[in-house]
Amino acid sequence: MSLVGDALLKIERLRAYHTSKEGLVKAVNDVSFDIRRGESVGLLGESGAGKTSVALAILGLFERQSRYYATSAKNKENRRLWNLRDEARAEGKTSEEMGVELPGVEGHIWFDGIDLVNLDKKKHPSIIGNRITYIPQGTSKALNPLLTVEAQVLESLWMQFREKVIDDKKAAMQVLQALDLVELGDMVTRREMFPTDFSTGEDQRVLLAMALISQPDLIIADEPTTALDTAVQHRILTAIRHASEELERSLLMISNDPGVITATCSKVGIMSSGMMMEFGNLKHVMNEPLHPFTQAFLMSNPTFDMMKQMRQRGEKLLPIPGRPPSLIDLPRGCPFNSRCSKSEDICRVKHPDYREIEADHWIFCHLV
């Protein structure tokens, strides 16, 4: 594997809110982290923590989806907020400068020096789907059942070249190389088959081939092993890790399963309530977690190796008490304070700073 280089993706104070019938949902709230060239980073946390929203913001899809749902719901207040968002953007102002919390994406997503948040939408295709590719969760709706595997992988290649001419033989060879890289097996014959002829795990490999054929700089994989049995999960994760290392590409892996993250990543960010609770070296964070939420999450959802260590120490699985706070009405202070066994008065009244406590180890907590 290549040596990890400078930051390819740099997220600074990312905020992604969307409208709902009940109010403004703070899906991502002031998140910052880096992914260096050749580095594999995982986002780990309970469902609804904001992990997928981070990915959608990077891909430029978060705001588009939010606007669509707001428009189809025909809610006057939501439309008013989106109109204010457009006014703020036209004037180059933030929500804070407008004096009202607004839906949409704010902050910075620097990709190779380009700010994707403020990028002209016409320039998005040259980056998204080309230099940044996405492996979605759930294959049942991701592939077209009426098109062959080869046609769908080729479509990803045509999107890369767009109006440029590419030789048909060369394109077919690249499809075979991509399918070989993900170890689909018997590619020459099976490339002419349809997704319905494959298992869920094989469909997932096709999606991975589609993501890899453009030779992207960054691969985003969102819960790529959902609904797969353990043996198939292992093969898919091995294929993803092998492909990212073989191509020397950066990887952002999203999961609520610590085992998936430990199998593919060198760094991990722990998310809860739309915020980054802890971020750092995988071994440090998983073996010696510092944030009370990280400790509680891993204690309630350990990997196989963690379970063995817990049995040796005589520890038992402990669920996190209570429920995550509403993203519409977040509490004052730390969002984990009502479920934290170590919570103190300051945790309930003051928002913690997200700070670097040692090289490449960040924490969102008053008590560490």
Backbone torsions as a table, in degrees:
resi	resn	phi	psi	omega
1	MET	NA	145.5	-178.0
2	SER	-71.2	158.8	175.1
3	LEU	-67.7	139.4	179.9
4	VAL	-68.9	130.1	-176.5
5	GLY	-103.1	-153.5	-177.8
6	ASP	-71.9	174.1	-175.5
7	ALA	-65.0	123.0	173.9
8	LEU	-87.6	-43.4	178.4
9	LEU	-121.2	127.4	179.7
10	LYS	-130.1	111.7	180.0
11	ILE	-100.8	125.2	-177.0
12	GLU	-123.2	116.1	173.5
13	ARG	48.0	48.3	-179.1
14	LEU	-69.7	133.6	177.7
15	ARG	-133.4	126.6	-179.9
16	ALA	-135.8	107.7	-179.8
17	TYR	-112.9	148.5	172.5
18	HIS	-135.0	157.8	-177.4
19	THR	-84.8	157.9	175.8
20	SER	-152.9	174.3	178.5
21	LYS	-64.3	-31.5	-176.5
22	GLU	-85.9	-22.2	-178.0
23	GLY	150.1	-167.5	-177.0
24	LEU	-81.3	122.9	-177.7
25	VAL	-95.0	120.6	-178.4
26	LYS	-90.7	77.0	-174.1
27	ALA	-65.8	-40.5	175.9
28	VAL	-130.6	127.0	-170.9
29	ASN	-131.7	92.0	173.8
30	ASP	67.7	55.5	-178.4
31	VAL	-100.6	136.3	177.8
32	SER	-138.0	135.4	172.1
33	PHE	-171.0	165.9	-179.4
34	ASP	-120.9	152.9	166.7
35	ILE	-127.4	119.4	-179.6
36	ARG	-83.7	165.2	178.5
37	ARG	-63.0	129.1	-180.0
38	GLY	79.3	8.4	-175.7
39	GLU	-102.2	146.5	177.5
40	SER	-111.5	119.0	-176.7
41	VAL	-121.3	136.8	178.6
42	GLY	-110.0	145.6	169.4
43	LEU	-110.3	119.5	-173.3
44	LEU	-125.2	141.0	177.4
45	GLY	167.4	173.7	-179.0
46	GLU	-69.0	163.9	178.7
47	SER	-59.9	138.6	-179.2
48	GLY	84.2	9.8	-177.6
49	ALA	-77.1	-17.0	180.0
50	GLY	109.0	8.0	-175.8
51	LYS	-64.7	-51.5	-179.9
52	THR	-65.5	-33.7	178.4
53	SER	-63.1	-35.5	175.1
54	VAL	-61.3	-46.1	-179.8
55	ALA	-62.4	-44.4	-179.3
56	LEU	-64.4	-34.2	177.0
57	ALA	-66.6	-41.0	177.6
58	ILE	-61.6	-40.8	-176.5
59	LEU	-79.9	-5.1	-178.9
60	GLY	76.5	17.5	-176.0
61	LEU	-101.4	-19.0	-173.8
62	PHE	-60.3	-50.9	-176.5
63	GLU	-69.3	-37.3	-179.7
64	ARG	-62.0	-45.8	179.1
65	GLN	-65.4	-42.5	-178.3
66	SER	-62.2	-42.2	178.5
67	ARG	-64.0	-40.9	-178.8
68	TYR	-61.0	-47.9	-179.0
69	TYR	-66.2	-36.6	179.1
70	ALA	-66.4	-39.6	179.7
71	THR	-68.2	-43.8	-178.0
72	SER	-69.3	-26.3	179.7
73	ALA	-76.6	-19.3	178.0
74	LYS	56.6	42.8	177.5
75	ASN	-94.8	121.4	-174.0
76	LYS	-63.4	-41.4	-178.6
77	GLU	-65.2	-41.4	178.6
78	ASN	-64.2	-41.0	177.4
79	ARG	-63.0	-39.6	178.5
80	ARG	-60.7	-42.8	-179.6
81	LEU	-65.1	-39.6	178.9
82	TRP	-69.4	-34.0	175.2
83	ASN	-64.7	-38.9	176.2
84	LEU	-65.6	-36.6	177.1
85	ARG	-60.7	-43.1	179.3
86	ASP	-64.6	-39.4	177.9
87	GLU	-64.0	-44.1	-179.7
88	ALA	-62.0	-42.7	-179.0
89	ARG	-66.4	-38.4	179.4
90	ALA	-64.7	-31.6	-179.7
91	GLU	-93.7	-0.3	-179.8
92	GLY	68.7	33.3	-176.7
93	LYS	-111.7	154.0	175.4
94	THR	-93.9	172.9	176.4
95	SER	-58.5	-42.2	-179.2
96	GLU	-60.8	-41.5	179.7
97	GLU	-70.5	-28.0	177.4
98	MET	-81.3	-15.7	178.6
99	GLY	78.7	19.3	179.4
100	VAL	-152.3	142.1	177.7
101	GLU	-74.6	128.4	-173.7
102	LEU	-121.3	152.6	174.3
103	PRO	-72.0	169.6	178.9
104	GLY	107.1	-171.9	-175.9
105	VAL	-110.8	131.0	175.2
106	GLU	-132.2	167.8	-175.3
107	GLY	100.6	-155.2	-178.6
108	HIS	-135.9	138.0	170.9
109	ILE	-123.6	93.1	-178.1
110	TRP	-85.5	119.8	175.2
111	PHE	-119.0	109.7	-178.4
112	ASP	51.8	41.0	177.1
113	GLY	86.1	-2.5	-179.6
114	ILE	-104.8	129.4	179.6
115	ASP	-84.3	106.7	-176.9
116	LEU	-68.8	-24.6	-179.9
117	VAL	-65.3	-39.4	-176.5
118	ASN	-105.6	15.0	-177.7
119	LEU	-75.4	138.6	174.5
120	ASP	-57.5	127.7	-176.5
121	LYS	-57.0	-27.6	179.4
122	LYS	-67.2	-22.4	-178.5
123	LYS	-92.8	-6.3	-178.7
124	HIS	-57.7	-45.7	-176.6
125	PRO	-59.0	-25.1	179.5
126	SER	-72.2	-16.0	-179.3
127	ILE	-113.8	-55.2	-178.0
128	ILE	-76.8	125.6	-177.2
129	GLY	90.7	-10.5	179.3
130	ASN	-118.3	-69.9	179.5
131	ARG	-86.7	-23.5	174.0
132	ILE	-122.0	122.5	178.8
133	THR	-121.6	160.7	-169.6
134	TYR	-129.3	131.0	172.2
135	ILE	-108.2	107.2	-174.5
136	PRO	-77.3	164.4	175.0
137	GLN	-87.1	144.3	178.6
138	GLY	78.5	105.3	-175.5
139	THR	-86.2	-15.0	-171.9
140	SER	-61.6	-29.0	-179.3
141	LYS	-112.9	2.2	-174.6
142	ALA	-88.8	-25.9	-178.5
143	LEU	-109.7	146.5	178.7
144	ASN	-81.8	117.5	-176.7
145	PRO	-68.6	-13.1	-176.2
146	LEU	-97.3	-2.8	179.6
147	LEU	-115.7	144.6	177.7
148	THR	-67.1	161.7	177.1
149	VAL	-58.3	-44.7	-179.5
150	GLU	-59.5	-43.7	-178.6
151	ALA	-61.6	-37.8	-177.0
152	GLN	-76.4	-35.8	175.5
153	VAL	-69.6	-38.5	177.2
154	LEU	-61.9	-36.4	-179.4
155	GLU	-59.3	-37.6	176.8
156	SER	-64.3	-35.6	179.2
157	LEU	-70.4	-41.6	178.8
158	TRP	-63.3	-36.1	179.2
159	MET	-63.1	-31.7	179.5
160	GLN	-70.3	-46.2	-175.0
161	PHE	-87.6	-23.7	179.3
162	ARG	50.4	-109.9	-172.8
163	GLU	-83.3	-5.6	179.0
164	LYS	-76.2	150.8	-179.9
165	VAL	-88.0	133.0	176.1
166	ILE	-129.4	135.9	-177.9
167	ASP	-63.9	135.1	-177.2
168	ASP	-60.4	-40.8	-179.9
169	LYS	-65.9	-40.2	178.7
170	LYS	-65.2	-40.4	178.7
171	ALA	-63.5	-44.3	179.1
172	ALA	-61.9	-38.4	178.2
173	MET	-65.2	-38.8	179.3
174	GLN	-66.8	-34.8	176.0
175	VAL	-62.8	-45.6	179.1
176	LEU	-62.5	-40.3	179.7
177	GLN	-64.2	-41.0	-180.0
178	ALA	-66.1	-43.0	178.9
179	LEU	-67.7	-33.1	177.1
180	ASP	-69.1	-37.8	-179.0
181	LEU	-61.8	-34.8	179.5
182	VAL	-93.1	5.9	173.8
183	GLU	57.3	49.4	178.5
184	LEU	-68.2	-37.1	178.9
185	GLY	91.7	131.1	179.4
186	ASP	50.7	49.9	-173.1
187	MET	-63.3	-36.5	-174.7
188	VAL	-57.3	-42.3	179.9
189	THR	-83.1	-44.5	-169.7
190	ARG	-77.4	-14.3	178.7
191	ARG	-64.9	-22.9	-179.4
192	GLU	-91.1	5.0	179.4
193	MET	-90.5	172.5	-178.0
194	PHE	-106.4	157.2	-179.5
195	PRO	-53.9	-31.7	-179.9
196	THR	-67.5	-14.9	178.0
197	ASP	-84.9	-6.8	-174.6
198	PHE	-110.0	160.3	172.6
199	SER	-78.1	169.7	179.0
200	THR	-60.6	-39.9	178.9
201	GLY	-65.3	-37.0	178.0
202	GLU	-70.4	-37.9	174.4
203	ASP	-58.1	-39.1	-179.6
204	GLN	-65.0	-34.9	177.2
205	ARG	-67.1	-36.2	177.0
206	VAL	-63.7	-43.5	177.7
207	LEU	-61.0	-39.0	178.1
208	LEU	-65.1	-41.2	177.5
209	ALA	-62.2	-40.0	178.3
210	MET	-62.9	-35.8	180.0
211	ALA	-74.4	-26.1	-173.6
212	LEU	-94.3	-20.2	-170.3
213	ILE	-64.2	-25.5	177.7
214	SER	-83.4	-0.4	-177.3
215	GLN	52.7	61.8	-175.0
216	PRO	-70.5	162.0	173.7
217	ASP	-81.7	-31.2	-177.3
218	LEU	-135.4	128.9	175.4
219	ILE	-108.6	127.6	175.3
220	ILE	-109.1	118.5	-179.9
221	ALA	-114.4	117.2	-175.8
222	ASP	-106.3	104.3	179.9
223	GLU	47.4	55.8	-173.4
224	PRO	-69.9	-9.8	-177.6
225	THR	-113.6	16.5	179.1
226	THR	-58.7	134.0	175.7
227	ALA	67.7	16.3	176.4
228	LEU	-102.8	146.8	177.3
229	ASP	-72.8	168.4	-170.9
230	THR	-59.0	-42.8	-178.1
231	ALA	-65.1	-42.5	179.3
232	VAL	-68.8	-39.6	175.4
233	GLN	-53.1	-48.6	-178.0
234	HIS	-59.4	-42.8	-178.6
235	ARG	-67.7	-38.5	179.4
236	ILE	-67.1	-44.8	-179.9
237	LEU	-65.1	-38.2	176.4
238	THR	-62.6	-41.2	179.4
239	ALA	-64.5	-41.4	179.4
240	ILE	-65.5	-46.5	179.8
241	ARG	-63.8	-43.8	179.4
242	HIS	-61.4	-44.1	-178.0
243	ALA	-65.4	-43.7	-178.5
244	SER	-67.4	-36.0	178.9
245	GLU	-74.5	-40.8	-178.8
246	GLU	-62.3	-41.9	-179.0
247	LEU	-88.9	-5.8	-179.5
248	GLU	57.5	50.7	-178.1
249	ARG	-111.2	158.0	175.5
250	SER	-80.6	151.8	-177.1
251	LEU	-135.0	133.9	169.9
252	LEU	-115.9	109.6	-177.9
253	MET	-103.1	127.8	-178.7
254	ILE	-113.0	128.5	-178.7
255	SER	-163.7	158.6	168.4
256	ASN	-106.7	13.4	179.7
257	ASP	-111.4	112.3	179.9
258	PRO	-57.9	-31.0	-179.8
259	GLY	-64.3	-36.9	178.2
260	VAL	-64.5	-42.6	-178.4
261	ILE	-68.1	-44.1	-178.7
262	THR	-66.7	-25.9	-178.9
263	ALA	-79.2	-16.3	-171.5
264	THR	-128.5	-16.1	-167.5
265	CYS	-119.2	158.4	175.0
266	SER	-107.8	-18.1	175.6
267	LYS	-133.8	158.4	-179.1
268	VAL	-145.2	142.5	171.8
269	GLY	-114.7	129.8	-178.9
270	ILE	-99.4	119.4	-175.8
271	MET	-113.0	147.6	173.7
272	SER	-156.5	138.1	176.5
273	SER	55.0	35.8	177.6
274	GLY	78.6	7.3	-176.0
275	MET	-123.9	155.5	177.1
276	MET	-90.6	110.2	-177.0
277	MET	-80.3	-39.6	-179.0
278	GLU	-154.4	142.4	-179.7
279	PHE	-144.7	132.7	178.7
280	GLY	173.9	-166.3	178.1
281	ASN	-56.9	134.1	-174.4
282	LEU	-54.6	-49.3	-176.6
283	LYS	-63.8	-40.3	-179.7
284	HIS	-65.0	-47.1	-175.9
285	VAL	-69.2	-41.0	-177.2
286	MET	-77.2	-34.4	-176.6
287	ASN	-92.5	-30.4	-179.3
288	GLU	-134.1	61.2	-178.1
289	PRO	-62.5	140.5	-177.6
290	LEU	-104.8	-35.5	-178.8
291	HIS	-76.1	136.1	179.2
292	PRO	-56.1	-33.5	178.1
293	PHE	-68.3	-43.1	178.0
294	THR	-58.0	-45.4	179.6
295	GLN	-60.4	-45.7	-178.1
296	ALA	-68.5	-40.3	-178.7
297	PHE	-64.9	-44.9	-179.0
298	LEU	-70.4	-31.8	178.1
299	MET	-68.8	-29.1	-179.1
300	SER	-94.1	-12.3	-174.8
301	ASN	-146.7	61.3	-172.8
302	PRO	-80.0	160.4	170.7
303	THR	-76.8	173.1	-179.9
304	PHE	-61.0	-43.2	179.6
305	ASP	-64.4	-38.5	177.5
306	MET	-63.3	-38.9	179.6
307	MET	-62.8	-39.3	177.8
308	LYS	-63.3	-43.2	178.8
309	GLN	-65.1	-38.6	178.6
310	MET	-64.1	-40.9	178.3
311	ARG	-63.5	-39.3	179.3
312	GLN	-64.8	-33.3	179.6
313	ARG	-88.7	-3.2	-179.9
314	GLY	76.8	22.4	-179.4
315	GLU	-92.8	156.1	179.8
316	LYS	-118.1	158.1	174.3
317	LEU	-63.9	132.5	180.0
318	LEU	-126.2	120.3	177.7
319	PRO	-69.8	153.3	174.8
320	ILE	-74.5	124.5	-177.8
321	PRO	-66.9	153.4	174.9
322	GLY	72.5	-166.1	-179.4
323	ARG	-125.5	152.9	176.5
324	PRO	-60.0	146.9	179.8
325	PRO	-67.3	158.8	177.3
326	SER	-66.9	134.3	177.9
327	LEU	-75.4	-7.1	175.4
328	ILE	-86.8	-32.7	-176.9
329	ASP	-133.7	73.4	-179.3
330	LEU	-69.4	144.0	-179.8
331	PRO	-71.8	162.6	172.6
332	ARG	-66.2	155.1	177.8
333	GLY	74.4	-146.9	-178.9
334	CYS	-76.2	132.6	-178.9
335	PRO	-66.8	-13.8	-179.8
336	PHE	-94.9	-0.6	-168.8
337	ASN	-61.1	-34.0	-177.6
338	SER	-73.6	-16.1	-179.2
339	ARG	-112.0	1.1	-173.8
340	CYS	-92.9	126.6	-179.8
341	SER	-73.1	-14.8	-178.0
342	LYS	-105.1	7.0	-174.6
343	SER	-59.4	136.8	175.7
344	GLU	-120.2	176.4	-176.0
345	ASP	-56.1	-41.7	-177.8
346	ILE	-62.1	-31.0	-178.8
347	CYS	-66.6	-24.8	-176.5
348	ARG	-92.3	-11.7	-175.1
349	VAL	-122.6	-20.6	-175.5
350	LYS	-124.7	132.7	178.0
351	HIS	-70.2	125.6	179.4
352	PRO	-66.8	155.7	171.8
353	ASP	-87.8	143.7	173.8
354	TYR	-88.5	110.1	-170.2
355	ARG	-135.6	156.0	179.7
356	GLU	-89.2	115.0	-177.1
357	ILE	-92.1	-21.0	171.7
358	GLU	-157.7	173.1	-175.3
359	ALA	-52.7	119.7	176.6
360	ASP	62.9	21.3	175.8
361	HIS	-125.5	112.3	-175.2
362	TRP	-113.1	148.6	-176.4
363	ILE	-141.9	148.0	178.1
364	PHE	-120.3	78.6	-173.9
365	CYS	-163.6	140.7	176.4
366	HIS	-74.8	-28.5	-164.0
367	LEU	-93.0	-10.3	-178.3
368	VAL	-90.2	NA	NA
